[in-house]
Amino acid sequence: MERDDQLELYGLVADRLKDAHTRVRTLQVPEGVRMALTRKLLVITAAAKHDLADAARRLEWFMADLDEGRYPEDVHTDRSP
């Protein structure tokens, strides 16, 4: 039974990660912000390989930040490389 729950959680996290990547890709934000959000998603994806429950929590926090419009600052706002 526990294995079924684990597989279900993998599927849920995979679907949510796919949705998160789609949302980030379609956001109307500066490229630096998009890159920072994408890096966060990649970290969550990597975490899912080692601690699925933690990755699921981190993904929920990430999605809540997106829903609330809380984005990282653009690292290139001063126009430096």
VOMARZA-375831 format. One record per residue: residue in one letter; x, y, z of N, C-alpha, C in turn; residue number from 1. Coordinates in steps of 0.05 Angstrom, whole numbers, plus 32768, in hexadecimal, padded with zeros to 4 digits. Example, Ala and Ser with C-alpha at 12.3 -4.5 7.8 and 13.67 -1.06 7.14 Angstrom:
// residues 2
<node r="A" n_u="8108" n_v="7F8E" n_w="809C" ca_u="80F6" ca_v="7FA6" ca_w="809C" c_u="8108" c_v="7FBE" c_w="809C" k="1"/>
<node r="S" n_u="8101" n_v="7FD3" n_w="808E" ca_u="8111" ca_v="7FEB" ca_w="808F" c_u="8102" c_v="8001" c_w="809D" k="2"/>
// end
This chain:
// residues 81
<node r="M" n_u="8010" n_v="7FE8" n_w="8000" ca_u="8000" ca_v="8000" ca_w="8000" c_u="8011" c_v="8019" c_w="8000" k="1"/>
<node r="E" n_u="8027" n_v="8019" n_w="8010" ca_u="8038" ca_v="8031" ca_w="8012" c_u="8045" c_v="8037" c_w="7FF7" k="2"/>
<node r="R" n_u="804C" n_v="8022" n_w="7FE9" ca_u="8059" ca_v="8025" ca_w="7FCE" c_u="8045" c_v="8033" c_w="7FBB" k="3"/>
<node r="D" n_u="802C" n_v="802C" n_w="7FBD" ca_u="8017" ca_v="8039" ca_w="7FAC" c_u="8015" c_v="8057" c_w="7FB3" k="4"/>
<node r="D" n_u="8016" n_v="805D" n_w="7FCD" ca_u="8015" ca_v="8079" ca_w="7FD5" c_u="802D" c_v="8089" c_w="7FCA" k="5"/>
<node r="Q" n_u="8045" n_v="807C" n_w="7FCB" ca_u="805D" ca_v="8088" ca_w="7FC1" c_u="805B" c_v="808D" c_w="7FA3" k="6"/>
<node r="L" n_u="8051" n_v="807A" n_w="7F94" ca_u="804E" ca_v="807D" ca_w="7F78" c_u="803A" c_v="8094" c_w="7F71" k="7"/>
<node r="E" n_u="8025" n_v="8095" n_w="7F81" ca_u="8011" ca_v="80AA" ca_w="7F7D" c_u="801D" c_v="80C5" c_w="7F82" k="8"/>
<node r="L" n_u="802E" n_v="80C7" n_w="7F97" ca_u="803B" ca_v="80E1" ca_w="7F9D" c_u="804E" c_v="80E8" c_w="7F87" k="9"/>
<node r="Y" n_u="805D" n_v="80D5" n_w="7F7D" ca_u="806F" ca_v="80DB" ca_w="7F66" c_u="805F" c_v="80E6" c_w="7F4F" k="10"/>
<node r="G" n_u="8049" n_v="80DA" n_w="7F48" ca_u="8038" ca_v="80E4" ca_w="7F32" c_u="802E" c_v="8100" c_w="7F37" k="11"/>
<node r="L" n_u="8025" n_v="8105" n_w="7F50" ca_u="801B" ca_v="811F" ca_w="7F57" c_u="8031" c_v="8134" c_w="7F55" k="12"/>
<node r="V" n_u="8049" n_v="812E" n_w="7F60" ca_u="805F" ca_v="8141" ca_w="7F5E" c_u="8067" c_v="8146" c_w="7F41" k="13"/>
<node r="A" n_u="8068" n_v="8131" n_w="7F32" ca_u="8070" ca_v="8133" ca_w="7F15" c_u="805C" c_v="8145" c_w="7F06" k="14"/>
<node r="D" n_u="8043" n_v="8141" n_w="7F0B" ca_u="802E" ca_v="8152" ca_w="7EFE" c_u="8031" c_v="816F" c_w="7F07" k="15"/>
<node r="R" n_u="8035" n_v="8173" n_w="7F21" ca_u="8037" ca_v="818F" ca_w="7F2C" c_u="8050" c_v="819C" c_w="7F21" k="16"/>
<node r="L" n_u="8066" n_v="818E" n_w="7F1F" ca_u="807F" ca_v="8199" ca_w="7F13" c_u="807B" c_v="81A1" c_w="7EF6" k="17"/>
<node r="K" n_u="806D" n_v="8191" n_w="7EE7" ca_u="8067" ca_v="8197" ca_w="7ECC" c_u="8056" c_v="81B1" c_w="7ECA" k="18"/>
<node r="D" n_u="8042" n_v="81B3" n_w="7EDB" ca_u="8031" ca_v="81CB" ca_w="7EDC" c_u="8041" c_v="81E3" c_w="7EE4" k="19"/>
<node r="A" n_u="8053" n_v="81E0" n_w="7EF7" ca_u="8063" ca_v="81F6" ca_w="7F01" c_u="8076" c_v="8200" c_w="7EEB" k="20"/>
<node r="H" n_u="8082" n_v="81EE" n_w="7EDC" ca_u="8094" ca_v="81F6" ca_w="7EC6" c_u="8084" c_v="8205" c_w="7EB0" k="21"/>
<node r="T" n_u="806C" n_v="81FB" n_w="7EAB" ca_u="805B" ca_v="8209" ca_w="7E97" c_u="8054" c_v="8225" c_w="7EA0" k="22"/>
<node r="R" n_u="804D" n_v="8228" n_w="7EB9" ca_u="8046" ca_v="8242" ca_w="7EC4" c_u="805E" c_v="8255" c_w="7EC3" k="23"/>
<node r="V" n_u="8075" n_v="824B" n_w="7ECB" ca_u="808D" ca_v="825D" ca_w="7ECA" c_u="8093" c_v="8265" c_w="7EAE" k="24"/>
<node r="R" n_u="8091" n_v="8252" n_w="7E9B" ca_u="8097" ca_v="8258" ca_w="7E7F" c_u="8085" c_v="826E" c_w="7E73" k="25"/>
<node r="T" n_u="806C" n_v="826F" n_w="7E7D" ca_u="8059" ca_v="8282" ca_w="7E71" c_u="8056" c_v="829C" c_w="7E81" k="26"/>
<node r="L" n_u="8065" n_v="829E" n_w="7E98" ca_u="8064" ca_v="82B7" ca_w="7EA7" c_u="806F" c_v="82CF" c_w="7E97" k="27"/>
<node r="Q" n_u="8062" n_v="82E6" n_w="7E9B" ca_u="806C" ca_v="82FE" ca_w="7E8F" c_u="807E" c_v="830D" c_w="7EA3" k="28"/>
<node r="V" n_u="8097" n_v="8302" n_w="7EA5" ca_u="80AA" ca_v="830D" ca_w="7EB8" c_u="80C5" c_v="8310" c_w="7EA9" k="29"/>
<node r="P" n_u="80D8" n_v="8320" n_w="7EB4" ca_u="80F2" ca_v="8322" ca_w="7EA8" c_u="8100" c_v="8307" c_w="7EA7" k="30"/>
<node r="E" n_u="8112" n_v="8303" n_w="7E93" ca_u="811F" ca_v="82EA" ca_w="7E8F" c_u="812F" c_v="82E1" c_w="7EA8" k="31"/>
<node r="G" n_u="813B" n_v="82F4" n_w="7EB7" ca_u="8149" ca_v="82ED" ca_w="7ECF" c_u="8137" c_v="82E0" c_w="7EE4" k="32"/>
<node r="V" n_u="811F" n_v="82EA" n_w="7EE6" ca_u="810C" ca_v="82DF" ca_w="7EF9" c_u="8104" c_v="82C3" c_w="7EF0" k="33"/>
<node r="R" n_u="80FF" n_v="82C0" n_w="7ED7" ca_u="80F7" ca_v="82A5" ca_w="7ECC" c_u="810D" c_v="8291" c_w="7ED1" k="34"/>
<node r="M" n_u="8126" n_v="8299" n_w="7ECD" ca_u="813D" ca_v="8287" ca_w="7ED1" c_u="813F" c_v="827F" c_w="7EEF" k="35"/>
<node r="A" n_u="813A" n_v="8292" n_w="7F01" ca_u="813C" ca_v="828C" ca_w="7F1D" c_u="8125" c_v="8278" c_w="7F25" k="36"/>
<node r="L" n_u="810E" n_v="827C" n_w="7F1A" ca_u="80F7" ca_v="826A" ca_w="7F20" c_u="80FD" c_v="824E" c_w="7F15" k="37"/>
<node r="T" n_u="8109" n_v="824D" n_w="7EFD" ca_u="810F" ca_v="8234" ca_w="7EF1" c_u="8124" c_v="8225" c_w="7F01" k="38"/>
<node r="R" n_u="8138" n_v="8234" n_w="7F0B" ca_u="814C" ca_v="8227" ca_w="7F1C" c_u="813F" c_v="821B" c_w="7F36" k="39"/>
<node r="K" n_u="812D" n_v="822A" n_w="7F41" ca_u="811F" ca_v="821F" ca_w="7F59" c_u="8110" c_v="8205" c_w="7F52" k="40"/>
<node r="L" n_u="8103" n_v="8205" n_w="7F3B" ca_u="80F5" ca_v="81EC" ca_w="7F33" c_u="8109" c_v="81D5" c_w="7F2F" k="41"/>
<node r="L" n_u="8120" n_v="81DB" n_w="7F24" ca_u="8134" ca_v="81C6" ca_w="7F20" c_u="813E" c_v="81BB" c_w="7F3A" k="42"/>
<node r="V" n_u="8141" n_v="81CC" n_w="7F4E" ca_u="8149" ca_v="81C3" ca_w="7F69" c_u="8134" c_v="81B1" c_w="7F75" k="43"/>
<node r="I" n_u="811B" n_v="81B9" n_w="7F72" ca_u="8105" ca_v="81A9" ca_w="7F7C" c_u="8104" c_v="818E" c_w="7F6E" k="44"/>
<node r="T" n_u="8108" n_v="818E" n_w="7F54" ca_u="8108" ca_v="8175" ca_w="7F44" c_u="811E" c_v="8163" c_w="7F4E" k="45"/>
<node r="A" n_u="8136" n_v="816E" n_w="7F52" ca_u="814C" ca_v="815E" ca_w="7F5C" c_u="8146" c_v="8153" c_w="7F78" k="46"/>
<node r="A" n_u="813A" n_v="8163" n_w="7F89" ca_u="8133" ca_v="815B" ca_w="7FA4" c_u="811F" c_v="8143" c_w="7FA4" k="47"/>
<node r="A" n_u="810E" n_v="8143" n_w="7F90" ca_u="80FA" ca_v="812E" ca_w="7F8E" c_u="8107" c_v="8112" c_w="7F8B" k="48"/>
<node r="K" n_u="811F" n_v="8111" n_w="7F81" ca_u="812D" ca_v="80F8" ca_w="7F7E" c_u="8136" c_v="80EC" c_w="7F98" k="49"/>
<node r="H" n_u="8139" n_v="80FE" n_w="7FAC" ca_u="8144" ca_v="80F5" ca_w="7FC6" c_u="8130" c_v="80F6" c_w="7FDD" k="50"/>
<node r="D" n_u="811E" n_v="8109" n_w="7FDC" ca_u="810A" ca_v="810C" ca_w="7FF1" c_u="80F0" c_v="8117" c_w="7FE5" k="51"/>
<node r="L" n_u="80E0" n_v="8105" n_w="7FDD" ca_u="80C8" ca_v="810C" ca_w="7FCE" c_u="80B5" c_v="811D" c_w="7FDE" k="52"/>
<node r="A" n_u="80B2" n_v="8117" n_w="7FF8" ca_u="809F" ca_v="8126" ca_w="8009" c_u="80A9" c_v="8143" c_w="800C" k="53"/>
<node r="D" n_u="80C3" n_v="8147" n_w="8010" ca_u="80CE" ca_v="8162" ca_w="8012" c_u="80CA" c_v="8171" c_w="7FF8" k="54"/>
<node r="A" n_u="80CF" n_v="8164" n_w="7FE2" ca_u="80CC" ca_v="8171" ca_w="7FC8" c_u="80AF" c_v="8179" c_w="7FC3" k="55"/>
<node r="A" n_u="809C" n_v="8168" n_w="7FCC" ca_u="8080" ca_v="816F" ca_w="7FC9" c_u="8079" c_v="8188" c_w="7FD9" k="56"/>
<node r="R" n_u="8084" n_v="818A" n_w="7FF2" ca_u="807F" ca_v="81A2" ca_w="8002" c_u="808C" c_v="81BA" c_w="7FF5" k="57"/>
<node r="R" n_u="80A4" n_v="81B8" n_w="7FEC" ca_u="80B2" ca_v="81CF" ca_w="7FE0" c_u="80A3" c_v="81D8" c_w="7FC6" k="58"/>
<node r="L" n_u="8098" n_v="81C5" n_w="7FB7" ca_u="8089" ca_v="81CB" ca_w="7F9F" c_u="8070" c_v="81DA" c_w="7FA7" k="59"/>
<node r="E" n_u="8062" n_v="81D2" n_w="7FBC" ca_u="804A" ca_v="81E0" ca_w="7FC5" c_u="8051" c_v="81FD" c_w="7FCD" k="60"/>
<node r="W" n_u="8067" n_v="8201" n_w="7FDB" ca_u="806F" ca_v="821C" ca_w="7FE2" c_u="8076" c_v="822C" c_w="7FC9" k="61"/>
<node r="F" n_u="8083" n_v="8220" n_w="7FB6" ca_u="808A" ca_v="822D" ca_w="7F9D" c_u="8071" c_v="8236" c_w="7F8E" k="62"/>
<node r="M" n_u="805D" n_v="8224" n_w="7F8C" ca_u="8044" ca_v="822A" ca_w="7F7E" c_u="8035" c_v="8240" c_w="7F8D" k="63"/>
<node r="A" n_u="8035" n_v="823F" n_w="7FA8" ca_u="8028" ca_v="8254" ca_w="7FB7" c_u="8035" c_v="8270" c_w="7FB2" k="64"/>
<node r="D" n_u="804F" n_v="8270" n_w="7FB0" ca_u="805D" ca_v="8289" ca_w="7FA9" c_u="8055" c_v="8293" c_w="7F8E" k="65"/>
<node r="L" n_u="8053" n_v="8281" n_w="7F7A" ca_u="804A" ca_v="8289" ca_w="7F60" c_u="802D" c_v="8294" c_w="7F61" k="66"/>
<node r="D" n_u="801C" n_v="8286" n_w="7F6F" ca_u="8000" ca_v="828F" ca_w="7F71" c_u="7FFE" c_v="82AB" c_w="7F7E" k="67"/>
<node r="E" n_u="8010" n_v="82B1" n_w="7F91" ca_u="8010" ca_v="82CB" ca_w="7F9E" c_u="8020" c_v="82E0" c_w="7F90" k="68"/>
<node r="G" n_u="802D" n_v="82D8" n_w="7F7A" ca_u="803D" ca_v="82EB" ca_w="7F6B" c_u="8058" c_v="82F2" c_w="7F78" k="69"/>
<node r="R" n_u="8061" n_v="82E0" n_w="7F89" ca_u="807B" ca_v="82E4" ca_w="7F97" c_u="8091" c_v="82D7" c_w="7F85" k="70"/>
<node r="Y" n_u="80A0" n_v="82E7" n_w="7F77" ca_u="80B5" ca_v="82DD" ca_w="7F66" c_u="80D0" c_v="82E8" c_w="7F6F" k="71"/>
<node r="P" n_u="80E5" n_v="82D9" n_w="7F69" ca_u="8100" ca_v="82E4" ca_w="7F70" c_u="8105" c_v="82FD" c_w="7F5F" k="72"/>
<node r="E" n_u="8117" n_v="830E" n_w="7F6A" ca_u="811D" ca_v="8326" ca_w="7F5B" c_u="812E" c_v="831F" c_w="7F43" k="73"/>
<node r="D" n_u="812C" n_v="8330" n_w="7F2F" ca_u="813C" ca_v="832C" ca_w="7F16" c_u="8159" c_v="8333" c_w="7F1D" k="74"/>
<node r="V" n_u="816A" n_v="8320" n_w="7F19" ca_u="8186" ca_v="8324" ca_w="7F1F" c_u="8194" c_v="8337" c_w="7F0B" k="75"/>
<node r="H" n_u="8187" n_v="833D" n_w="7EF5" ca_u="8193" ca_v="834E" ca_w="7EE0" c_u="8185" c_v="8369" c_w="7EDE" k="76"/>
<node r="T" n_u="8178" n_v="8372" n_w="7EF3" ca_u="816A" ca_v="838C" ca_w="7EF2" c_u="817D" c_v="83A3" c_w="7EED" k="77"/>
<node r="D" n_u="8196" n_v="83A1" n_w="7EF5" ca_u="81A9" ca_v="83B6" ca_w="7EF1" c_u="81B6" c_v="83B5" c_w="7ED5" k="78"/>
<node r="R" n_u="81AC" n_v="83A2" n_w="7EC5" ca_u="81B6" ca_v="839E" ca_w="7EAA" c_u="81D3" c_v="8394" c_w="7EA8" k="79"/>
<node r="S" n_u="81DD" n_v="8389" n_w="7EBE" ca_u="81F8" ca_v="837E" ca_w="7EBE" c_u="81F6" c_v="8361" c_w="7EB4" k="80"/>
<node r="P" n_u="820B" n_v="8356" n_w="7EA9" ca_u="820A" ca_v="833A" ca_w="7E9F" c_u="8208" c_v="8326" c_w="7EB5" k="81"/>
// end
